Amino acid sequence: MKRTRTPVLLALTAAVGACLAAGQPDEKLSAASQAAADAREERIREELAQLKGHEWAGEYYWGDGLGVSVTLLAAPKSGFAYRWHGCLGLYDLNYGGVEATGARLKLRQELPNGREHYVGIDSELISVLWGVRHYLIASDKMRAFVHDVNAGFEPRHEVFGEFLLRRGDERKATRGAPDIPAEYRNLLLAVPIRTRISSVGMSRTQGVSGCESKGHVTPVVLNAGSANGVRPGMEFYPFRPAGARWWSVRVTKVEAGSSVAEVDQCAADAPPSPKWKLSTRAPGRH
């Protein structure tokens, strides 16, 4: 799921993409597979009822409630069960054992785990505590999670979101910063970084996720760099002018006093301009 729009637009994009991605009947979705998943879920729920205060066991959810609704149940002895429901019903499922090494969980899938069109479950998850909240973050999505924290999309206050959060934890308060692996902590920002575009390069035409036709990608130079806390992979949001909407500006290269970034947009959108003022905090997030 490309991370260039508000959660609402991301949800709509995911819903459309997921519906279009719905394939033909699959042996993974056979009656036998669903019965095995049901049995696994029952064992997990029985185990969860006996566990108190476990560091990662529980029922987790991510999605938009439309085309993407993913649930994951996991427990140390009974393993895991995963299902993805969308606008046309059940799209995917899997189940198997869980191998935990510290905060890292490896899911041992018993069914094939294809990863096309949002299908599949990440094989390695990292348990992240944020106060009394529990997240399971795919190891290759940790940067994206940090970006959502910096942007203000996390901690979320509703069930819908882009990362697995234990059911009910959306109603719990957070404290301090999330407890993420050490290699990502320097990406967390205590306060937002604000900057502006100093120059705009030549756009190129290519496919852009969420656009009906091909979009354009424009390189830009920002007047903030590593001395200001900017790191490769960080994303900025335009907050002026309002017409810049929610397109994110993703940093690709960083120098001491400046950085290079790319802006992905649909063909009809006005290209970026030095008039744009940017912040790592998304508009409307406080």
C-alpha positions in Angstrom: 0.0 0.0 0.0 1.7 3.2 -1.1 2.0 5.7 1.6 1.2 9.0 -0.1 -2.3 10.0 1.0 -4.5 10.5 4.0 -5.8 7.4 5.8 -9.2 8.0 4.2 -7.8 8.0 0.7 -5.5 5.1 1.5 -8.6 3.2 2.7 -10.5 3.9 -0.5 -7.4 3.0 -2.7 -7.0 -0.2 -0.7 -10.7 -1.1 -1.0 -10.7 -0.6 -4.8 -7.5 -2.5 -5.2 -8.5 -5.3 -3.0 -11.9 -5.8 -4.8 -10.1 -5.8 -8.1 -7.5 -8.3 -6.7 -10.1 -10.8 -5.7 -9.2 -13.9 -7.6 -10.9 -17.2 -8.5 -11.6 -19.9 -5.9 -8.4 -21.0 -4.3 -7.5 -24.2 -2.5 -6.4 -22.0 0.4 -10.0 -21.0 0.8 -11.4 -24.5 0.6 -13.9 -25.8 3.2 -11.1 -28.0 4.7 -8.7 -25.0 5.0 -11.4 -22.9 6.6 -12.3 -25.7 9.0 -8.7 -26.0 10.0 -8.4 -22.3 10.6 -11.6 -22.4 12.7 -10.2 -25.1 14.8 -6.9 -23.3 15.2 -8.7 -20.1 16.3 -10.7 -22.0 18.8 -7.5 -23.4 20.4 -5.9 -19.9 20.4 -8.9 -18.3 22.1 -8.9 -21.0 24.7 -5.2 -20.4 25.4 -5.7 -16.6 25.4 -8.4 -17.0 28.0 -5.8 -18.5 30.3 -3.1 -15.9 29.7 -2.8 -12.8 31.7 -0.5 -9.9 30.7 1.3 -11.7 27.9 3.7 -9.4 26.0 2.4 -10.2 22.5 -0.4 -12.8 22.6 -3.8 -11.6 21.5 -6.2 -10.7 18.7 -4.9 -8.0 16.3 -6.5 -6.0 13.5 -5.4 -3.7 10.6 -7.4 -2.4 7.7 -10.1 0.0 6.6 -13.2 -2.0 7.2 -13.9 -2.1 3.4 -11.6 -3.9 1.0 -9.0 -4.7 3.7 -9.9 -6.2 7.0 -7.2 -8.4 8.4 -7.3 -10.2 11.7 -4.5 -12.2 13.4 -4.9 -14.3 16.5 -1.6 -15.5 18.1 -0.6 -17.4 21.2 2.7 -19.0 22.2 1.5 -22.6 22.3 -1.4 -22.7 19.8 0.3 -20.6 17.1 -1.5 -18.2 14.8 -4.5 -17.8 12.6 -4.8 -15.1 10.0 -7.8 -14.0 7.8 -8.3 -11.3 5.3 -11.9 -10.3 4.6 -12.8 -7.7 1.9 -15.8 -6.3 0.0 -16.4 -9.7 -1.7 -15.9 -11.9 1.3 -12.9 -14.0 2.4 -9.8 -13.4 0.3 -7.1 -15.1 2.2 -6.2 -17.2 5.3 -3.4 -19.0 6.9 -2.4 -20.6 10.1 0.5 -22.4 11.8 3.0 -22.1 14.6 4.7 -19.1 16.2 8.4 -19.1 17.1 9.3 -16.2 19.4 12.8 -14.9 20.0 12.6 -12.0 22.3 10.3 -9.4 20.6 10.6 -11.1 17.2 7.9 -13.6 16.1 8.3 -15.9 13.1 5.1 -17.3 11.7 5.4 -20.8 10.3 2.6 -20.9 7.7 1.1 -24.2 6.9 -0.4 -22.9 3.6 1.3 -21.1 0.7 1.9 -17.5 1.5 1.7 -15.5 -1.8 2.2 -11.8 -1.4 0.4 -10.3 -4.5 -2.3 -7.6 -4.2 -2.2 -7.3 -0.4 -2.6 -11.0 0.0 -0.5 -12.9 2.6 0.8 -12.3 6.1 4.3 -11.1 6.9 6.5 -14.0 8.1 8.4 -12.0 10.7 6.7 -9.6 13.1 8.1 -7.4 15.8 6.2 -6.9 19.1 6.1 -3.2 19.8 4.9 -1.8 23.2 3.7 1.8 23.4 2.7 2.4 27.0 0.0 -0.3 27.5 -0.7 -0.7 23.7 0.5 -3.7 21.8 1.4 -3.6 18.1 2.8 -6.3 15.8 4.8 -4.6 13.1 6.3 -6.4 10.1 10.1 -6.2 10.2 10.2 -4.6 6.8 7.5 -2.0 7.7 9.1 -0.6 10.8 10.2 2.6 8.9 6.7 3.1 7.7 5.4 2.7 11.3 7.9 5.4 12.5 6.7 7.6 9.7 3.1 7.2 10.9 4.2 8.1 14.4 6.0 11.2 13.2 3.0 12.2 11.0 0.5 11.7 13.8 -1.4 8.8 12.3 -0.3 6.7 15.2 -1.3 6.3 18.0 -4.7 6.0 16.3 -7.9 6.3 18.2 -10.1 4.0 16.1 -9.7 0.4 15.1 -8.8 1.2 11.5 -5.2 1.7 10.6 -2.3 0.3 8.7 -0.6 -1.8 11.3 -1.7 -4.7 13.5 -2.9 -3.4 16.8 -4.3 -5.5 19.6 -8.1 -5.4 19.7 -9.3 -2.7 22.2 -5.9 -1.0 22.5 -7.0 1.8 20.3 -8.9 3.0 23.3 -5.8 3.0 25.5 -3.5 6.0 26.1 0.1 5.9 25.1 3.1 7.2 27.1 6.4 8.5 25.8 7.7 6.9 22.5 7.0 3.4 21.2 9.6 0.8 22.2 11.0 0.0 18.8 14.3 -1.7 17.8 17.3 0.5 18.5 18.3 0.8 14.8 15.1 2.8 14.2 15.0 5.1 17.2 16.9 7.9 15.6 14.1 8.2 13.1 11.6 9.2 15.8 11.1 12.9 16.1 10.5 14.6 19.5 9.1 17.6 17.5 8.1 17.9 13.9 10.7 19.1 11.3 9.5 22.0 9.1 11.1 23.0 5.8 10.3 24.2 2.4 11.1 23.3 -1.2 14.1 25.3 -2.5 14.1 23.9 -6.1 12.0 21.7 -8.3 13.4 19.2 -10.9 12.0 17.7 -14.1 9.0 15.5 -13.6 8.8 12.0 -15.1 5.7 10.1 -16.1 5.0 6.7 -14.5 2.4 4.7 -12.8 1.4 6.1 -9.4 -0.6 4.0 -6.9 -4.1 5.3 -6.5 -4.2 7.2 -9.8 -6.6 6.2 -12.5 -4.0 6.9 -15.2 -0.3 7.4 -15.1 0.9 10.1 -12.7 4.1 12.1 -12.4 7.1 11.9 -10.0 8.9 15.1 -9.4 12.3 15.4 -7.7 12.7 18.4 -5.3 15.3 19.8 -3.1 14.4 20.7 0.5 16.3 23.3 2.6 16.7 21.0 5.6 19.2 18.1 6.0 20.9 15.8 8.5 21.8 18.8 10.7 18.0 19.4 11.1 17.3 15.7 11.9 16.3 14.7 8.4 17.0 11.0 7.5 16.5 9.0 4.2 13.0 7.6 3.9 11.4 10.3 6.0 8.2 11.8 4.6 7.0 15.4 4.7 3.5 16.8 4.1 2.7 20.1 2.5 0.7 22.4 4.8 0.8 25.5 2.5 -0.7 26.1 0.1 -3.9 24.1 0.9 -4.1 23.1 -2.8 -1.1 20.8 -2.3 -3.5 18.4 -0.6 -2.0 15.4 1.2 0.7 14.2 -1.2 3.7 13.2 0.8 7.3 14.2 0.0 9.6 11.2 0.5 13.3 11.9 1.2 15.8 9.9 -1.0 19.1 11.6 -0.2 20.4 13.7 2.7 23.2 16.1 3.0 24.1 18.3 6.0 22.0 21.3 5.1 19.7 20.0 2.4 18.0 16.9 1.1 16.5 15.5 -2.1 13.0 14.1 -2.1 10.4 12.8 -4.6 6.7 13.8 -4.9 4.3 11.2 -6.5 1.1 12.7 -7.9 -1.7 12.0 -10.3 -1.5 13.6 -13.7 -4.2 16.2 -12.9 -2.5 17.5 -9.8 -0.6 20.8 -9.8 3.2 20.1 -9.6 5.2 21.0 -6.5 6.3 24.5 -6.1 8.8 26.5 -3.9 5.7 28.0 -2.4 5.1 24.7 -0.6 5.9 24.7 3.1 6.4 21.2 4.5 6.3 19.4 7.9 6.8 15.8 9.0 3.5 16.3 10.9 0.5 15.7 8.6 -2.1 18.5 8.3 -4.7 18.3 11.0 -2.7 16.1 13.3 -1.9 17.5 16.7 
